[in-house]
């Protein structure tokens, strides 16, 4: 059963309508772009089982240590912290861009003392130099009229870009947490394989003792003994690479949670103690609201659309108002008298006439970047659908693989038990015993790896579904209420 679409149906329909609308009109383009590939009504692959929420997905596996590592990664991961810093930079840039919509007010103070040359004022002596003082206090105010919306468009681009930075931070977080879970399951799988190798070493040692006992009575050969010793040596040789993998995986997890390898201990455990959750994929339209990377691509496209508006508005005149008010005096005692007041008011208009096609190039550059981001947005949608489809297939097939592998292990175990009994009875050759022994060891090792792959496939599905993220969870940027609404846009150049 496919999970029901969470949230408002109207919102879902609006998102789908927005995606489909992109097929008819590409912003900032003369020619309409190719249509966004249509999403299917339902995902083709759909695992059985009830739909479940993906909000606190790490808890679904039933491992307290995994949940602890996830929380540490959320708080201490370096990539997430760097993405958070980029988000802060983008928000600061938005404040910088918004400053152009406000009047600028500055104050100045000056005091000077000058000595003028007497020889410069008279040809004949005596020459008398003079010393003069000057004092001043003033305020300067300026304001650029945003009649054609250039500054407002730049502010809109910066604000939406800051929102895209928030979404990118969330995308980094989702990917990081999935990496922590996958590495943790890899470590548990290797620990299980080490334990299995120890059991196989003990079993192979018992068989070797039995063969040596038969050799002592003449019912076995030196070749039989050497072959079993080879089996035992191979099992022992498989342990060091697995121990190396466990240590290296621990180190990799430590980096993801922002720690040095020696600063904390990751115990691990066994894959057998984990639960197997069954996340529901939901509807394709819902995915557009679940994936932070799609939201980031959409926000980047909207930001660039505002940049195109700003580049177009640059063709129109810029009108600036400037005013000065202050006091000036030759003596400090008279500085604050009413007669010392000085003021000026000016208006200036600047209209680009010819700049070597710089403005045309800037506009075309902005349009080209917008087209690029439109294609990136489309790709993000299709990639997200593909990720979910692939993850669903992986979940289903690894589940089937594990069931079949369990059957294979059970059959190999029965065969191995029978051969051991026959070996004690002396009614079986050692070659048959070696074959059944190796088959069982390989089947058991493969079963552990299949369980690990199944768990990692579930993590991939959680990641493909956005890791429980929704747009409602992201902190949106609230526009400054003091900024007036957009005026009617001027004619295109």
Protein Blocks (a to p, Z undefined) as FASTA:
>chain_A
ZZddedjfklmmmmmmmmmmmmmocghiabdcdddddddfbdfbdcedddddfklmmlmn
opaklmmmmmmmmmmpmklmmmmmmmmmmmmmmmmmmmmmpccdddddddddddddfklm
pfbdcdddddddddddddddddddffkommmmmmmmmmmmmmmmmmmmmmmmmmmmmmmm
mmmmmmmmmmmmmmmmmmmmmmmmmmmmmmmmmmmnopacfklmmmmmmmmmmmmmmmmm
mmmmmmmmmmmmmmmnopafklpccebjafklpccddddebjfklmmmmpmklmmmmmmm
mmmmmmmmmmmmmmpccdddddddddddfbfklmmgmklpccdddddddddfbeghmmmm
mmmmmmmmmmmmmmmmmmmmmmmmmmmmmmmmmmmmmmmmmmmmmmmmmmmmmmmmmmmm
mmmnopacfklmmmmmmmmmmmmmmmmmmmmmmmmmmmmmmmmnonopafklpccddddf
klccdddddddZZ
